[in-house]
């Protein structure tokens, strides 16, 4: 019984740490930041490769937000508000 409560506490602690970390990173304007990252990689604005780079970053951001949402749901025990 004790082993399950330790695992549960670790999961909960991990979810809280994840949420705290994400809260620090969620305030930026993704589009402008992505353009800067792609330009810093040497890609030329207006080209297909540049657009693909931005779209890839946007997709990664959406996937990360989905993981965050799932972690929040798990931390709440799977209940939705």
PyMOL Python script that loads the backbone (N, CA, C, O; Angstrom):
from pymol import cmd

cmd.read_pdbstr("""\
ATOM      1  N   UNK A   1       0.829  -1.192   0.000  1.00  0.00           N
ATOM      2  CA  UNK A   1       0.000   0.000   0.000  1.00  0.00           C
ATOM      3  C   UNK A   1       0.870   1.251   0.000  1.00  0.00           C
ATOM      4  O   UNK A   1       0.590   2.212  -0.716  1.00  0.00           O
ATOM      5  N   UNK A   2       1.910   1.231   0.794  1.00  0.00           N
ATOM      6  CA  UNK A   2       2.778   2.397   0.877  1.00  0.00           C
ATOM      7  C   UNK A   2       3.433   2.683  -0.473  1.00  0.00           C
ATOM      8  O   UNK A   2       3.607   3.845  -0.840  1.00  0.00           O
ATOM      9  N   UNK A   3       3.791   1.655  -1.200  1.00  0.00           N
ATOM     10  CA  UNK A   3       4.461   1.814  -2.488  1.00  0.00           C
ATOM     11  C   UNK A   3       3.579   2.589  -3.471  1.00  0.00           C
ATOM     12  O   UNK A   3       4.082   3.426  -4.220  1.00  0.00           O
ATOM     13  N   UNK A   4       2.267   2.317  -3.478  1.00  0.00           N
ATOM     14  CA  UNK A   4       1.347   3.025  -4.369  1.00  0.00           C
ATOM     15  C   UNK A   4       1.259   4.503  -4.010  1.00  0.00           C
ATOM     16  O   UNK A   4       1.212   5.352  -4.900  1.00  0.00           O
ATOM     17  N   UNK A   5       1.235   4.820  -2.726  1.00  0.00           N
ATOM     18  CA  UNK A   5       1.126   6.218  -2.330  1.00  0.00           C
ATOM     19  C   UNK A   5       2.392   6.998  -2.674  1.00  0.00           C
ATOM     20  O   UNK A   5       2.316   8.185  -2.990  1.00  0.00           O
ATOM     21  N   UNK A   6       3.537   6.359  -2.619  1.00  0.00           N
ATOM     22  CA  UNK A   6       4.791   7.014  -2.997  1.00  0.00           C
ATOM     23  C   UNK A   6       4.785   7.307  -4.492  1.00  0.00           C
ATOM     24  O   UNK A   6       5.162   8.399  -4.917  1.00  0.00           O
ATOM     25  N   UNK A   7       4.353   6.317  -5.296  1.00  0.00           N
ATOM     26  CA  UNK A   7       4.269   6.526  -6.746  1.00  0.00           C
ATOM     27  C   UNK A   7       3.305   7.648  -7.077  1.00  0.00           C
ATOM     28  O   UNK A   7       3.592   8.492  -7.925  1.00  0.00           O
ATOM     29  N   UNK A   8       2.166   7.657  -6.410  1.00  0.00           N
ATOM     30  CA  UNK A   8       1.173   8.708  -6.648  1.00  0.00           C
ATOM     31  C   UNK A   8       1.720  10.077  -6.295  1.00  0.00           C
ATOM     32  O   UNK A   8       1.479  11.051  -7.009  1.00  0.00           O
ATOM     33  N   UNK A   9       2.454  10.153  -5.200  1.00  0.00           N
ATOM     34  CA  UNK A   9       3.048  11.425  -4.790  1.00  0.00           C
ATOM     35  C   UNK A   9       4.087  11.893  -5.792  1.00  0.00           C
ATOM     36  O   UNK A   9       4.183  13.085  -6.082  1.00  0.00           O
ATOM     37  N   UNK A  10       4.874  10.948  -6.329  1.00  0.00           N
ATOM     38  CA  UNK A  10       5.874  11.311  -7.331  1.00  0.00           C
ATOM     39  C   UNK A  10       5.210  11.827  -8.601  1.00  0.00           C
ATOM     40  O   UNK A  10       5.638  12.828  -9.175  1.00  0.00           O
ATOM     41  N   UNK A  11       4.162  11.135  -9.033  1.00  0.00           N
ATOM     42  CA  UNK A  11       3.450  11.573 -10.238  1.00  0.00           C
ATOM     43  C   UNK A  11       2.868  12.958 -10.043  1.00  0.00           C
ATOM     44  O   UNK A  11       2.978  13.822 -10.913  1.00  0.00           O
ATOM     45  N   UNK A  12       2.246  13.159  -8.891  1.00  0.00           N
ATOM     46  CA  UNK A  12       1.641  14.458  -8.611  1.00  0.00           C
ATOM     47  C   UNK A  12       2.714  15.548  -8.566  1.00  0.00           C
ATOM     48  O   UNK A  12       2.524  16.635  -9.111  1.00  0.00           O
ATOM     49  N   UNK A  13       3.831  15.253  -7.920  1.00  0.00           N
ATOM     50  CA  UNK A  13       4.931  16.217  -7.846  1.00  0.00           C
ATOM     51  C   UNK A  13       5.494  16.528  -9.222  1.00  0.00           C
ATOM     52  O   UNK A  13       5.815  17.677  -9.525  1.00  0.00           O
ATOM     53  N   UNK A  14       5.612  15.499 -10.053  1.00  0.00           N
ATOM     54  CA  UNK A  14       6.096  15.696 -11.418  1.00  0.00           C
ATOM     55  C   UNK A  14       5.143  16.552 -12.229  1.00  0.00           C
ATOM     56  O   UNK A  14       5.572  17.419 -12.989  1.00  0.00           O
ATOM     57  N   UNK A  15       3.845  16.307 -12.067  1.00  0.00           N
ATOM     58  CA  UNK A  15       2.847  17.105 -12.795  1.00  0.00           C
ATOM     59  C   UNK A  15       2.895  18.562 -12.346  1.00  0.00           C
ATOM     60  O   UNK A  15       2.791  19.467 -13.173  1.00  0.00           O
ATOM     61  N   UNK A  16       3.048  18.793 -11.064  1.00  0.00           N
ATOM     62  CA  UNK A  16       3.135  20.163 -10.545  1.00  0.00           C
ATOM     63  C   UNK A  16       4.387  20.857 -11.093  1.00  0.00           C
ATOM     64  O   UNK A  16       4.328  22.019 -11.495  1.00  0.00           O
ATOM     65  N   UNK A  17       5.509  20.150 -11.107  1.00  0.00           N
ATOM     66  CA  UNK A  17       6.742  20.734 -11.646  1.00  0.00           C
ATOM     67  C   UNK A  17       6.584  21.067 -13.114  1.00  0.00           C
ATOM     68  O   UNK A  17       7.036  22.121 -13.561  1.00  0.00           O
ATOM     69  N   UNK A  18       5.948  20.183 -13.875  1.00  0.00           N
ATOM     70  CA  UNK A  18       5.718  20.435 -15.290  1.00  0.00           C
ATOM     71  C   UNK A  18       4.849  21.672 -15.485  1.00  0.00           C
ATOM     72  O   UNK A  18       5.146  22.519 -16.328  1.00  0.00           O
ATOM     73  N   UNK A  19       3.790  21.772 -14.716  1.00  0.00           N
ATOM     74  CA  UNK A  19       2.901  22.925 -14.844  1.00  0.00           C
ATOM     75  C   UNK A  19       3.610  24.224 -14.478  1.00  0.00           C
ATOM     76  O   UNK A  19       3.388  25.251 -15.118  1.00  0.00           O
ATOM     77  N   UNK A  20       4.449  24.188 -13.469  1.00  0.00           N
ATOM     78  CA  UNK A  20       5.192  25.385 -13.081  1.00  0.00           C
ATOM     79  C   UNK A  20       6.168  25.800 -14.176  1.00  0.00           C
ATOM     80  O   UNK A  20       6.304  26.984 -14.483  1.00  0.00           O
ATOM     81  N   UNK A  21       6.838  24.824 -14.756  1.00  0.00           N
ATOM     82  CA  UNK A  21       7.791  25.103 -15.827  1.00  0.00           C
ATOM     83  C   UNK A  21       7.083  25.671 -17.047  1.00  0.00           C
ATOM     84  O   UNK A  21       7.561  26.633 -17.648  1.00  0.00           O
ATOM     85  N   UNK A  22       5.966  25.095 -17.414  1.00  0.00           N
ATOM     86  CA  UNK A  22       5.224  25.544 -18.594  1.00  0.00           C
ATOM     87  C   UNK A  22       4.659  26.938 -18.363  1.00  0.00           C
ATOM     88  O   UNK A  22       4.611  27.747 -19.289  1.00  0.00           O
ATOM     89  N   UNK A  23       4.240  27.219 -17.161  1.00  0.00           N
ATOM     90  CA  UNK A  23       3.711  28.547 -16.867  1.00  0.00           C
ATOM     91  C   UNK A  23       4.725  29.640 -17.156  1.00  0.00           C
ATOM     92  O   UNK A  23       4.349  30.752 -17.527  1.00  0.00           O
ATOM     93  N   UNK A  24       5.980  29.343 -16.994  1.00  0.00           N
ATOM     94  CA  UNK A  24       7.029  30.322 -17.265  1.00  0.00           C
ATOM     95  C   UNK A  24       7.221  30.549 -18.758  1.00  0.00           C
ATOM     96  O   UNK A  24       7.628  31.635 -19.171  1.00  0.00           O
ATOM     97  N   UNK A  25       6.935  29.542 -19.567  1.00  0.00           N
ATOM     98  CA  UNK A  25       7.219  29.617 -20.999  1.00  0.00           C
ATOM     99  C   UNK A  25       6.009  29.977 -21.841  1.00  0.00           C
ATOM    100  O   UNK A  25       6.147  30.156 -23.051  1.00  0.00           O
ATOM    101  N   UNK A  26       4.835  30.091 -21.250  1.00  0.00           N
ATOM    102  CA  UNK A  26       3.631  30.225 -22.057  1.00  0.00           C
ATOM    103  C   UNK A  26       3.280  31.662 -22.404  1.00  0.00           C
ATOM    104  O   UNK A  26       2.288  31.882 -23.100  1.00  0.00           O
ATOM    105  N   UNK A  27       4.036  32.638 -21.960  1.00  0.00           N
ATOM    106  CA  UNK A  27       3.662  34.017 -22.187  1.00  0.00           C
ATOM    107  C   UNK A  27       4.193  34.644 -23.460  1.00  0.00           C
ATOM    108  O   UNK A  27       3.957  35.829 -23.698  1.00  0.00           O
ATOM    109  N   UNK A  28       4.905  33.888 -24.288  1.00  0.00           N
ATOM    110  CA  UNK A  28       5.522  34.486 -25.461  1.00  0.00           C
ATOM    111  C   UNK A  28       4.606  34.438 -26.671  1.00  0.00           C
ATOM    112  O   UNK A  28       3.663  33.648 -26.728  1.00  0.00           O
ATOM    113  N   UNK A  29       4.900  35.297 -27.633  1.00  0.00           N
ATOM    114  CA  UNK A  29       4.180  35.312 -28.904  1.00  0.00           C
ATOM    115  C   UNK A  29       4.896  34.354 -29.843  1.00  0.00           C
ATOM    116  O   UNK A  29       5.940  34.692 -30.401  1.00  0.00           O
ATOM    117  N   UNK A  30       4.341  33.161 -30.019  1.00  0.00           N
ATOM    118  CA  UNK A  30       4.991  32.096 -30.767  1.00  0.00           C
ATOM    119  C   UNK A  30       5.373  32.469 -32.178  1.00  0.00           C
ATOM    120  O   UNK A  30       6.492  32.176 -32.598  1.00  0.00           O
ATOM    121  N   UNK A  31       4.485  33.108 -32.935  1.00  0.00           N
ATOM    122  CA  UNK A  31       4.754  33.400 -34.336  1.00  0.00           C
ATOM    123  C   UNK A  31       5.989  34.246 -34.548  1.00  0.00           C
ATOM    124  O   UNK A  31       6.831  33.921 -35.385  1.00  0.00           O
ATOM    125  N   UNK A  32       6.105  35.321 -33.804  1.00  0.00           N
ATOM    126  CA  UNK A  32       7.269  36.196 -33.941  1.00  0.00           C
ATOM    127  C   UNK A  32       8.535  35.494 -33.480  1.00  0.00           C
ATOM    128  O   UNK A  32       9.592  35.644 -34.093  1.00  0.00           O
ATOM    129  N   UNK A  33       8.429  34.727 -32.398  1.00  0.00           N
ATOM    130  CA  UNK A  33       9.590  33.989 -31.896  1.00  0.00           C
ATOM    131  C   UNK A  33      10.031  32.928 -32.892  1.00  0.00           C
ATOM    132  O   UNK A  33      11.228  32.730 -33.098  1.00  0.00           O
ATOM    133  N   UNK A  34       9.082  32.252 -33.504  1.00  0.00           N
ATOM    134  CA  UNK A  34       9.415  31.210 -34.463  1.00  0.00           C
ATOM    135  C   UNK A  34      10.120  31.806 -35.677  1.00  0.00           C
ATOM    136  O   UNK A  34      11.075  31.223 -36.191  1.00  0.00           O
ATOM    137  N   UNK A  35       9.660  32.949 -36.130  1.00  0.00           N
ATOM    138  CA  UNK A  35      10.301  33.613 -37.273  1.00  0.00           C
ATOM    139  C   UNK A  35      11.747  33.965 -36.934  1.00  0.00           C
ATOM    140  O   UNK A  35      12.638  33.824 -37.772  1.00  0.00           O
ATOM    141  N   UNK A  36      11.974  34.417 -35.722  1.00  0.00           N
ATOM    142  CA  UNK A  36      13.342  34.759 -35.299  1.00  0.00           C
ATOM    143  C   UNK A  36      14.228  33.515 -35.271  1.00  0.00           C
ATOM    144  O   UNK A  36      15.379  33.552 -35.704  1.00  0.00           O
ATOM    145  N   UNK A  37      13.680  32.418 -34.758  1.00  0.00           N
ATOM    146  CA  UNK A  37      14.447  31.170 -34.684  1.00  0.00           C
ATOM    147  C   UNK A  37      14.803  30.695 -36.089  1.00  0.00           C
ATOM    148  O   UNK A  37      15.946  30.323 -36.356  1.00  0.00           O
ATOM    149  N   UNK A  38      13.822  30.710 -36.978  1.00  0.00           N
ATOM    150  CA  UNK A  38      14.060  30.235 -38.348  1.00  0.00           C
ATOM    151  C   UNK A  38      15.048  31.139 -39.078  1.00  0.00           C
ATOM    152  O   UNK A  38      15.897  30.653 -39.826  1.00  0.00           O
ATOM    153  N   UNK A  39      14.946  32.443 -38.869  1.00  0.00           N
ATOM    154  CA  UNK A  39      15.895  33.376 -39.489  1.00  0.00           C
ATOM    155  C   UNK A  39      17.298  33.156 -38.929  1.00  0.00           C
ATOM    156  O   UNK A  39      18.283  33.243 -39.662  1.00  0.00           O
ATOM    157  N   UNK A  40      17.388  32.871 -37.626  1.00  0.00           N
ATOM    158  CA  UNK A  40      18.691  32.625 -37.005  1.00  0.00           C
ATOM    159  C   UNK A  40      19.337  31.353 -37.542  1.00  0.00           C
ATOM    160  O   UNK A  40      20.557  31.194 -37.485  1.00  0.00           O
ATOM    161  N   UNK A  41      18.513  30.449 -38.064  1.00  0.00           N
ATOM    162  CA  UNK A  41      19.042  29.226 -38.666  1.00  0.00           C
ATOM    163  C   UNK A  41      19.528  29.476 -40.093  1.00  0.00           C
ATOM    164  O   UNK A  41      19.998  28.557 -40.763  1.00  0.00           O
ATOM    165  N   UNK A  42      19.415  30.715 -40.552  1.00  0.00           N
ATOM    166  CA  UNK A  42      19.901  31.058 -41.886  1.00  0.00           C
ATOM    167  C   UNK A  42      18.857  30.947 -42.977  1.00  0.00           C
ATOM    168  O   UNK A  42      19.180  31.055 -44.160  1.00  0.00           O
ATOM    169  N   UNK A  43      17.612  30.733 -42.596  1.00  0.00           N
ATOM    170  CA  UNK A  43      16.543  30.615 -43.584  1.00  0.00           C
ATOM    171  C   UNK A  43      16.055  32.006 -43.994  1.00  0.00           C
ATOM    172  O   UNK A  43      16.034  32.926 -43.176  1.00  0.00           O
ATOM    173  N   UNK A  44      15.669  32.154 -45.241  1.00  0.00           N
ATOM    174  CA  UNK A  44      15.259  33.448 -45.785  1.00  0.00           C
ATOM    175  C   UNK A  44      13.749  33.611 -45.677  1.00  0.00           C
ATOM    176  O   UNK A  44      12.994  32.776 -46.176  1.00  0.00           O
ATOM    177  N   UNK A  45      13.300  34.697 -45.018  1.00  0.00           N
ATOM    178  CA  UNK A  45      11.854  34.954 -44.930  1.00  0.00           C
ATOM    179  C   UNK A  45      11.220  34.995 -46.324  1.00  0.00           C
ATOM    180  O   UNK A  45      11.793  35.520 -47.279  1.00  0.00           O
ATOM    181  N   UNK A  46      10.020  34.424 -46.401  1.00  0.00           N
ATOM    182  CA  UNK A  46       9.295  34.412 -47.665  1.00  0.00           C
ATOM    183  C   UNK A  46       9.519  33.157 -48.498  1.00  0.00           C
ATOM    184  O   UNK A  46       8.810  32.937 -49.481  1.00  0.00           O
ATOM    185  N   UNK A  47      10.485  32.338 -48.125  1.00  0.00           N
ATOM    186  CA  UNK A  47      10.732  31.100 -48.877  1.00  0.00           C
ATOM    187  C   UNK A  47       9.889  29.965 -48.309  1.00  0.00           C
ATOM    188  O   UNK A  47       9.400  30.039 -47.181  1.00  0.00           O
ATOM    189  N   UNK A  48       9.730  28.928 -49.100  1.00  0.00           N
ATOM    190  CA  UNK A  48       8.968  27.762 -48.643  1.00  0.00           C
ATOM    191  C   UNK A  48       9.621  27.106 -47.432  1.00  0.00           C
ATOM    192  O   UNK A  48       8.933  26.658 -46.514  1.00  0.00           O
ATOM    193  N   UNK A  49      10.930  27.052 -47.435  1.00  0.00           N
ATOM    194  CA  UNK A  49      11.648  26.420 -46.324  1.00  0.00           C
ATOM    195  C   UNK A  49      11.426  27.212 -45.029  1.00  0.00           C
ATOM    196  O   UNK A  49      11.257  26.624 -43.960  1.00  0.00           O
ATOM    197  N   UNK A  50      11.426  28.534 -45.127  1.00  0.00           N
ATOM    198  CA  UNK A  50      11.186  29.390 -43.963  1.00  0.00           C
ATOM    199  C   UNK A  50       9.771  29.152 -43.422  1.00  0.00           C
ATOM    200  O   UNK A  50       9.572  29.017 -42.214  1.00  0.00           O
ATOM    201  N   UNK A  51       8.798  29.105 -44.331  1.00  0.00           N
ATOM    202  CA  UNK A  51       7.411  28.860 -43.937  1.00  0.00           C
ATOM    203  C   UNK A  51       7.274  27.488 -43.298  1.00  0.00           C
ATOM    204  O   UNK A  51       6.584  27.337 -42.289  1.00  0.00           O
ATOM    205  N   UNK A  52       7.928  26.484 -43.878  1.00  0.00           N
ATOM    206  CA  UNK A  52       7.903  25.137 -43.298  1.00  0.00           C
ATOM    207  C   UNK A  52       8.488  25.123 -41.888  1.00  0.00           C
ATOM    208  O   UNK A  52       7.979  24.443 -40.998  1.00  0.00           O
ATOM    209  N   UNK A  53       9.557  25.880 -41.700  1.00  0.00           N
ATOM    210  CA  UNK A  53      10.200  25.965 -40.388  1.00  0.00           C
ATOM    211  C   UNK A  53       9.228  26.528 -39.350  1.00  0.00           C
ATOM    212  O   UNK A  53       9.091  25.978 -38.257  1.00  0.00           O
ATOM    213  N   UNK A  54       8.558  27.621 -39.695  1.00  0.00           N
ATOM    214  CA  UNK A  54       7.597  28.235 -38.773  1.00  0.00           C
ATOM    215  C   UNK A  54       6.455  27.270 -38.482  1.00  0.00           C
ATOM    216  O   UNK A  54       6.047  27.113 -37.331  1.00  0.00           O
ATOM    217  N   UNK A  55       5.937  26.621 -39.529  1.00  0.00           N
ATOM    218  CA  UNK A  55       4.835  25.673 -39.339  1.00  0.00           C
ATOM    219  C   UNK A  55       5.250  24.507 -38.452  1.00  0.00           C
ATOM    220  O   UNK A  55       4.451  24.027 -37.648  1.00  0.00           O
ATOM    221  N   UNK A  56       6.474  24.052 -38.588  1.00  0.00           N
ATOM    222  CA  UNK A  56       6.972  22.961 -37.749  1.00  0.00           C
ATOM    223  C   UNK A  56       7.018  23.386 -36.283  1.00  0.00           C
ATOM    224  O   UNK A  56       6.635  22.619 -35.399  1.00  0.00           O
ATOM    225  N   UNK A  57       7.483  24.596 -36.028  1.00  0.00           N
ATOM    226  CA  UNK A  57       7.518  25.104 -34.653  1.00  0.00           C
ATOM    227  C   UNK A  57       6.109  25.264 -34.093  1.00  0.00           C
ATOM    228  O   UNK A  57       5.870  24.972 -32.921  1.00  0.00           O
ATOM    229  N   UNK A  58       5.186  25.720 -34.916  1.00  0.00           N
ATOM    230  CA  UNK A  58       3.799  25.865 -34.463  1.00  0.00           C
ATOM    231  C   UNK A  58       3.194  24.511 -34.126  1.00  0.00           C
ATOM    232  O   UNK A  58       2.479  24.381 -33.132  1.00  0.00           O
ATOM    233  N   UNK A  59       3.474  23.503 -34.942  1.00  0.00           N
ATOM    234  CA  UNK A  59       2.983  22.154 -34.688  1.00  0.00           C
ATOM    235  C   UNK A  59       3.553  21.612 -33.381  1.00  0.00           C
ATOM    236  O   UNK A  59       2.833  21.014 -32.581  1.00  0.00           O
ATOM    237  N   UNK A  60       4.840  21.823 -33.174  1.00  0.00           N
ATOM    238  CA  UNK A  60       5.475  21.370 -31.933  1.00  0.00           C
ATOM    239  C   UNK A  60       4.857  22.057 -30.725  1.00  0.00           C
ATOM    240  O   UNK A  60       4.665  21.434 -29.680  1.00  0.00           O
ATOM    241  N   UNK A  61       4.539  23.363 -30.872  1.00  0.00           N
ATOM    242  CA  UNK A  61       3.917  24.099 -29.779  1.00  0.00           C
ATOM    243  C   UNK A  61       2.520  23.537 -29.479  1.00  0.00           C
ATOM    244  O   UNK A  61       2.154  23.374 -28.316  1.00  0.00           O
ATOM    245  N   UNK A  62       1.754  23.247 -30.515  1.00  0.00           N
ATOM    246  CA  UNK A  62       0.423  22.674 -30.315  1.00  0.00           C
ATOM    247  C   UNK A  62       0.500  21.321 -29.616  1.00  0.00           C
ATOM    248  O   UNK A  62      -0.301  21.022 -28.730  1.00  0.00           O
ATOM    249  N   UNK A  63       1.461  20.517 -30.019  1.00  0.00           N
ATOM    250  CA  UNK A  63       1.636  19.210 -29.384  1.00  0.00           C
ATOM    251  C   UNK A  63       2.021  19.364 -27.920  1.00  0.00           C
ATOM    252  O   UNK A  63       1.543  18.612 -27.071  1.00  0.00           O
ATOM    253  N   UNK A  64       2.875  20.323 -27.620  1.00  0.00           N
ATOM    254  CA  UNK A  64       3.283  20.574 -26.239  1.00  0.00           C
ATOM    255  C   UNK A  64       2.092  21.043 -25.406  1.00  0.00           C
ATOM    256  O   UNK A  64       1.927  20.613 -24.265  1.00  0.00           O
ATOM    257  N   UNK A  65       1.266  21.920 -25.965  1.00  0.00           N
ATOM    258  CA  UNK A  65       0.083  22.379 -25.247  1.00  0.00           C
ATOM    259  C   UNK A  65      -0.881  21.229 -24.978  1.00  0.00           C
ATOM    260  O   UNK A  65      -1.524  21.183 -23.930  1.00  0.00           O
ATOM    261  N   UNK A  66      -0.977  20.316 -25.914  1.00  0.00           N
ATOM    262  CA  UNK A  66      -1.824  19.145 -25.718  1.00  0.00           C
ATOM    263  C   UNK A  66      -1.270  18.269 -24.594  1.00  0.00           C
ATOM    264  O   UNK A  66      -2.030  17.768 -23.766  1.00  0.00           O
ATOM    265  N   UNK A  67       0.053  18.083 -24.563  1.00  0.00           N
ATOM    266  CA  UNK A  67       0.667  17.302 -23.473  1.00  0.00           C
ATOM    267  C   UNK A  67       0.422  17.976 -22.118  1.00  0.00           C
ATOM    268  O   UNK A  67       0.177  17.305 -21.115  1.00  0.00           O
ATOM    269  N   UNK A  68       0.491  19.290 -22.104  1.00  0.00           N
ATOM    270  CA  UNK A  68       0.243  20.032 -20.862  1.00  0.00           C
ATOM    271  C   UNK A  68      -1.188  19.822 -20.395  1.00  0.00           C
ATOM    272  O   UNK A  68      -1.441  19.575 -19.216  1.00  0.00           O
ATOM    273  N   UNK A  69      -2.117  19.923 -21.335  1.00  0.00           N
ATOM    274  CA  UNK A  69      -3.526  19.715 -21.004  1.00  0.00           C
ATOM    275  C   UNK A  69      -3.738  18.319 -20.429  1.00  0.00           C
ATOM    276  O   UNK A  69      -4.446  18.153 -19.436  1.00  0.00           O
ATOM    277  N   UNK A  70      -3.124  17.318 -21.055  1.00  0.00           N
ATOM    278  CA  UNK A  70      -3.256  15.954 -20.570  1.00  0.00           C
ATOM    279  C   UNK A  70      -2.642  15.787 -19.183  1.00  0.00           C
ATOM    280  O   UNK A  70      -3.184  15.058 -18.352  1.00  0.00           O
ATOM    281  N   UNK A  71      -1.528  16.449 -18.928  1.00  0.00           N
ATOM    282  CA  UNK A  71      -0.893  16.380 -17.608  1.00  0.00           C
ATOM    283  C   UNK A  71      -1.781  17.030 -16.558  1.00  0.00           C
ATOM    284  O   UNK A  71      -1.884  16.532 -15.437  1.00  0.00           O
ATOM    285  N   UNK A  72      -2.414  18.127 -16.908  1.00  0.00           N
ATOM    286  CA  UNK A  72      -3.335  18.788 -15.965  1.00  0.00           C
ATOM    287  C   UNK A  72      -4.511  17.882 -15.647  1.00  0.00           C
ATOM    288  O   UNK A  72      -4.918  17.757 -14.491  1.00  0.00           O
ATOM    289  N   UNK A  73      -5.057  17.247 -16.685  1.00  0.00           N
ATOM    290  CA  UNK A  73      -6.179  16.331 -16.472  1.00  0.00           C
ATOM    291  C   UNK A  73      -5.753  15.167 -15.576  1.00  0.00           C
ATOM    292  O   UNK A  73      -6.495  14.761 -14.681  1.00  0.00           O
ATOM    293  N   UNK A  74      -4.567  14.640 -15.819  1.00  0.00           N
ATOM    294  CA  UNK A  74      -4.085  13.533 -14.994  1.00  0.00           C
ATOM    295  C   UNK A  74      -3.873  13.974 -13.547  1.00  0.00           C
ATOM    296  O   UNK A  74      -4.147  13.212 -12.620  1.00  0.00           O
ATOM    297  N   UNK A  75      -3.390  15.192 -13.350  1.00  0.00           N
ATOM    298  CA  UNK A  75      -3.156  15.700 -11.997  1.00  0.00           C
ATOM    299  C   UNK A  75      -4.469  15.881 -11.250  1.00  0.00           C
ATOM    300  O   UNK A  75      -4.516  15.773 -10.025  1.00  0.00           O
ATOM    301  N   UNK A  76      -5.527  16.156 -11.991  1.00  0.00           N
ATOM    302  CA  UNK A  76      -6.853  16.311 -11.379  1.00  0.00           C
ATOM    303  C   UNK A  76      -7.557  14.969 -11.204  1.00  0.00           C
ATOM    304  O   UNK A  76      -8.667  14.907 -10.676  1.00  0.00           O
ATOM    305  N   UNK A  77      -6.922  13.922 -11.640  1.00  0.00           N
ATOM    306  CA  UNK A  77      -7.544  12.615 -11.534  1.00  0.00           C
ATOM    307  C   UNK A  77      -8.460  12.306 -12.707  1.00  0.00           C
ATOM    308  O   UNK A  77      -9.339  11.450 -12.608  1.00  0.00           O
ATOM    309  N   UNK A  78      -8.252  13.003 -13.815  1.00  0.00           N
ATOM    310  CA  UNK A  78      -9.030  12.716 -15.016  1.00  0.00           C
ATOM    311  C   UNK A  78     -10.364  13.422 -15.079  1.00  0.00           C
ATOM    312  O   UNK A  78     -11.127  13.194 -16.018  1.00  0.00           O
ATOM    313  N   UNK A  79     -10.677  14.271 -14.113  1.00  0.00           N
ATOM    314  CA  UNK A  79     -11.941  14.979 -14.163  1.00  0.00           C
ATOM    315  C   UNK A  79     -11.790  16.277 -14.907  1.00  0.00           C
ATOM    316  O   UNK A  79     -10.737  16.913 -14.879  1.00  0.00           O
ATOM    317  N   UNK A  80     -12.852  16.661 -15.572  1.00  0.00           N
ATOM    318  CA  UNK A  80     -12.851  17.928 -16.317  1.00  0.00           C
ATOM    319  C   UNK A  80     -13.695  18.946 -15.570  1.00  0.00           C
ATOM    320  O   UNK A  80     -14.682  18.606 -14.917  1.00  0.00           O
ATOM    321  N   UNK A  81     -13.284  20.201 -15.680  1.00  0.00           N
ATOM    322  CA  UNK A  81     -14.056  21.267 -15.028  1.00  0.00           C
ATOM    323  C   UNK A  81     -15.184  21.717 -15.901  1.00  0.00           C
ATOM    324  O   UNK A  81     -15.943  22.607 -15.518  1.00  0.00           O
TER     325      UNK A  81
END
""", "prot")
cmd.dss("prot")
cmd.show_as("cartoon", "prot")
cmd.util.cbc("prot")
cmd.orient("prot")
